[in-house]
Amino acid sequence: MSGRDPFCRPRSVRRGAALTLVFASVLVAGAATGSLPGADRGDPADGAGKAAPVGHHAEVARAAEEAAAHGASPQEAAERAVSRSGDRWGAVYSRGEYEEFEATLDGAYTGVGLWARERDGRIEVSRVGSGTPAAEAGIRPGDRLRSVDGEKVDGRPVTEVVSLLRGDRAGKTAGSTVRLGLERGSRSWSETVRRARLSRESVTVRSLASGVTVIQVAAFTKGSGEQVGAAVRKAPKESGIVLDLRGNPGGLVAEAVTAASAFLDGGLVATYDVAGEQRALHAEPGGDTKRPLVALVDAGTMSAAELLTGALQDRGRAVVVGSRTFGKGSVQMPTELPDGSVAELTVGHYRTPSGRGVDGHGITPDLEAGGQALKRAETVISGLGR
């Protein structure tokens, strides 16, 4: 999807993102990242996201208030203050942008309906949503995306590409068009696609021929945690489970904790600090602790998805298969400015149950696997079952 968390050139991608940024499989249609509004910030249980400004938040809020008092733009003043703060994930959003991000967390977004991933420096379409503008235009998985509205995308972070597709920088909305440069084999062509307001299924479930149940979580939007729990309860008793978190940019931490509760019988999921105050997140008791479980991850697994992966790995509940995750383990908190725009700045960092820091490091899988990661996961499930 799309997101703003990564990490390549944070400032340039932040505004469109939340894609938590780049990895191997992102829904370029426009979704979210571990640092979407409402995501990965504050305490999901006590509404810490609405706490009084702390640290750089106070400085940014003061700059915005002074600008408003002098008839200048609070948002522009806040953007300058955020740039000076040195906060890698700090960003300022207009009221409309923030509302769009919030809608994304509800499972809705503006985009063209295609997922993309980076492969060898190139952007490749990995999936196309049924009935979406991309599908109607004949775009297929495996097609290469060469340009967006004339801007070449090779070598660019996936999140930047997602931002272009969404039209974030230009303030584009549903109904606007975007020109895509595409390549399939020896054929190169351009396709003009109209953006639409789309809904997404964050959790999908399928059964493999081996009997393994695959639960894929595209992002932690509202209700996704309970959907994971329901899928676990409905899976055949003899079925091992692959929890596919590849390309998951994060989302709502509370939903990731609920998902963890499906596999744990209570206990610690993560700890984090907000302005120096230590806090903890715990799973609910009663999860399935017996069924063989593999967590499938890659470089696109970010933020809240990394928090979940770290908990399952540290507590010996899952074998993690794939490649090193993105490494976004920070907590952002929003502050509303005088003109309705919103500033988000980092206030703390997450740690796994064993105390490992994720930010800048990511989660190292127990077993490395590339293109055959799912097949490798099936093999591991078979061994765990025995």
Secondary structure in CASP SS format (residue, H / E / C, confidence):
PFRMAT SS
TARGET T0000
AUTHOR 0000-0000-0000
METHOD secondary structure of the structure
MODEL  1
M C 1.00
S C 1.00
G C 1.00
R C 1.00
D C 1.00
P C 1.00
F C 1.00
C C 1.00
R C 1.00
P H 1.00
R H 1.00
S H 1.00
V H 1.00
R H 1.00
R C 1.00
G C 1.00
A C 1.00
A C 1.00
L C 1.00
T C 1.00
L C 1.00
V C 1.00
F C 1.00
A C 1.00
S C 1.00
V E 1.00
L C 1.00
V C 1.00
A C 1.00
G C 1.00
A C 1.00
A C 1.00
T C 1.00
G C 1.00
S C 1.00
L C 1.00
P C 1.00
G C 1.00
A C 1.00
D C 1.00
R C 1.00
G C 1.00
D C 1.00
P C 1.00
A C 1.00
D C 1.00
G C 1.00
A H 1.00
G H 1.00
K H 1.00
A C 1.00
A C 1.00
P C 1.00
V C 1.00
G C 1.00
H H 1.00
H H 1.00
A H 1.00
E H 1.00
V H 1.00
A H 1.00
R H 1.00
A H 1.00
A H 1.00
E H 1.00
E H 1.00
A H 1.00
A H 1.00
A H 1.00
H C 1.00
G C 1.00
A C 1.00
S C 1.00
P H 1.00
Q H 1.00
E H 1.00
A H 1.00
A H 1.00
E H 1.00
R H 1.00
A H 1.00
V H 1.00
S H 1.00
R H 1.00
S H 1.00
G C 1.00
D C 1.00
R C 1.00
W C 1.00
G C 1.00
A E 1.00
V E 1.00
Y E 1.00
S C 1.00
R H 1.00
G H 1.00
E H 1.00
Y H 1.00
E H 1.00
E H 1.00
F H 1.00
E H 1.00
A H 1.00
T H 1.00
L H 1.00
D C 1.00
G C 1.00
A E 1.00
Y E 1.00
T E 1.00
G E 1.00
V C 1.00
G C 1.00
L E 1.00
W E 1.00
A E 1.00
R E 1.00
E E 1.00
R E 1.00
D C 1.00
G C 1.00
R E 1.00
I E 1.00
E E 1.00
V E 1.00
S E 1.00
R E 1.00
V E 1.00
G C 1.00
S C 1.00
G C 1.00
T C 1.00
P H 1.00
A H 1.00
A H 1.00
E H 1.00
A C 1.00
G C 1.00
I C 1.00
R C 1.00
P C 1.00
G C 1.00
D C 1.00
R E 1.00
L E 1.00
R E 1.00
S E 1.00
V E 1.00
D C 1.00
G C 1.00
E E 1.00
K E 1.00
V C 1.00
D C 1.00
G C 1.00
R C 1.00
P C 1.00
V H 1.00
T H 1.00
E H 1.00
V H 1.00
V H 1.00
S H 1.00
L H 1.00
L H 1.00
R H 1.00
G C 1.00
D C 1.00
R C 1.00
A C 1.00
G C 1.00
K C 1.00
T C 1.00
A C 1.00
G C 1.00
S C 1.00
T E 1.00
V E 1.00
R E 1.00
L E 1.00
G E 1.00
L E 1.00
E E 1.00
R E 1.00
G C 1.00
S C 1.00
R E 1.00
S E 1.00
W E 1.00
S E 1.00
E E 1.00
T E 1.00
V E 1.00
R E 1.00
R C 1.00
A E 1.00
R E 1.00
L E 1.00
S E 1.00
R C 1.00
E C 1.00
S C 1.00
V E 1.00
T E 1.00
V E 1.00
R E 1.00
S E 1.00
L C 1.00
A C 1.00
S C 1.00
G C 1.00
V C 1.00
T E 1.00
V E 1.00
I E 1.00
Q E 1.00
V E 1.00
A C 1.00
A C 1.00
F E 1.00
T C 1.00
K C 1.00
G C 1.00
S H 1.00
G H 1.00
E H 1.00
Q H 1.00
V H 1.00
G H 1.00
A H 1.00
A H 1.00
V H 1.00
R H 1.00
K H 1.00
A C 1.00
P C 1.00
K C 1.00
E C 1.00
S C 1.00
G C 1.00
I E 1.00
V E 1.00
L E 1.00
D E 1.00
L C 1.00
R C 1.00
G C 1.00
N C 1.00
P C 1.00
G C 1.00
G E 1.00
L C 1.00
V H 1.00
A H 1.00
E H 1.00
A H 1.00
V H 1.00
T H 1.00
A H 1.00
A H 1.00
S H 1.00
A C 1.00
F C 1.00
L C 1.00
D C 1.00
G C 1.00
G E 1.00
L E 1.00
V E 1.00
A E 1.00
T E 1.00
Y E 1.00
D E 1.00
V E 1.00
A C 1.00
G C 1.00
E E 1.00
Q E 1.00
R E 1.00
A E 1.00
L E 1.00
H E 1.00
A E 1.00
E C 1.00
P C 1.00
G C 1.00
G C 1.00
D C 1.00
T C 1.00
K C 1.00
R C 1.00
P C 1.00
L E 1.00
V E 1.00
A E 1.00
L E 1.00
V E 1.00
D C 1.00
A C 1.00
G C 1.00
T C 1.00
M C 1.00
S C 1.00
A H 1.00
A H 1.00
E H 1.00
L H 1.00
L H 1.00
T H 1.00
G H 1.00
A H 1.00
L H 1.00
Q H 1.00
D H 1.00
R C 1.00
G C 1.00
R C 1.00
A C 1.00
V E 1.00
V E 1.00
V E 1.00
G E 1.00
S C 1.00
R C 1.00
T C 1.00
F C 1.00
G C 1.00
K C 1.00
G C 1.00
S E 1.00
V E 1.00
Q E 1.00
M E 1.00
P E 1.00
T E 1.00
E E 1.00
L C 1.00
P C 1.00
D C 1.00
G C 1.00
S C 1.00
V E 1.00
A E 1.00
E E 1.00
L E 1.00
T E 1.00
V E 1.00
G E 1.00
H E 1.00
Y E 1.00
R E 1.00
T C 1.00
P C 1.00
S C 1.00
G C 1.00
R C 1.00
G E 1.00
V C 1.00
D C 1.00
G C 1.00
H C 1.00
G C 1.00
I C 1.00
T C 1.00
P C 1.00
D C 1.00
L E 1.00
E E 1.00
A C 1.00
G C 1.00
G C 1.00
Q C 1.00
A H 1.00
L H 1.00
K H 1.00
R H 1.00
A H 1.00
E H 1.00
T H 1.00
V H 1.00
I H 1.00
S H 1.00
G H 1.00
L H 1.00
G H 1.00
R C 1.00
END
